[in-house]
C-alpha cells in the first residue's frame, strides 16, 4: 500500500484515494478535495451552467422528450 500527499489538504492518504489523469498518473488532489473543489466551482458558476442547460434544452426539445420518455419506461 503506497501513500501519497494531497496538495490541497496536505494529508498522507493511500493511493486509492486519488483519481488517475489521462496519462495514467495519479492526480495531485485526493478525491475528497477534488469533490469539494468541483462543488465550489459549480456554486460559483451556477448561472453559467443553468444558462447552458436552458440553451441546450431549447435547441434540442425532441432529444429531451425522448430522454424523458426513455427514463419513464426503463
N, C-alpha and C positions, 0 to 999 in steps of 0.2 A: 504494500500500500504506500503510494507516494504522496507527499504533502506538497502543497503549492500555496504561495502567499497571494492573497487577493489585493489588488492595487487600490481598491476603494475602502474596504473595512480594515485592511492590514492584519487580517487573521489568517493563521495557517489552517488550511482545510484540505480534505482529501481531494485527490484529482477527480473523483467522481462528481464533485460539486462545481465543475467547470465545463461549459459547452466547448465544442471544438469550432475553430474557424474553418473556412472553406479549404484552407491548405492543410487541415488535419491537426494543427497545433492547438493547444488549449488557449482559451481567451484569458485576458488578464483579470477580468472581474468574475467573481463567483456568481452562481445562478441567483442567489438572493439579491445581491447588489444590482445585477442586470435587471431583475424584475422591478426593483424599486426605481431604477433609472428610467425604465420604459413607462412605468405608471406616471412618474413625474413629467416626462416629456409629453405624454398624451394629455395630461391635465393642463399643462401649459399651452398646448396647441389644439385643444378640443374643438375650437371653432373652425380650424382648418380641416380637420378630419370630418367634421359634420358637413361642411360645405362640399367637400369632395364626394361624400356619400350621397348627398342630395343631388349633386350634378350627375353622378353615375346613374342613380335611380331614375332621374327624369329623362336621361338619354337612352335607357335600356328597360323600358317598362315590361316588355314581353319576357325578357330574361328573368326579371324579378318575379313576375307572375308564375312562370314555370318553376322557379325555385321554391316558391311558397307552396304550390300545389304538390310538388315532389315531396317536400318535408311533411306535409299533412298526411300523405298516404303511405309513407315508408317509415 
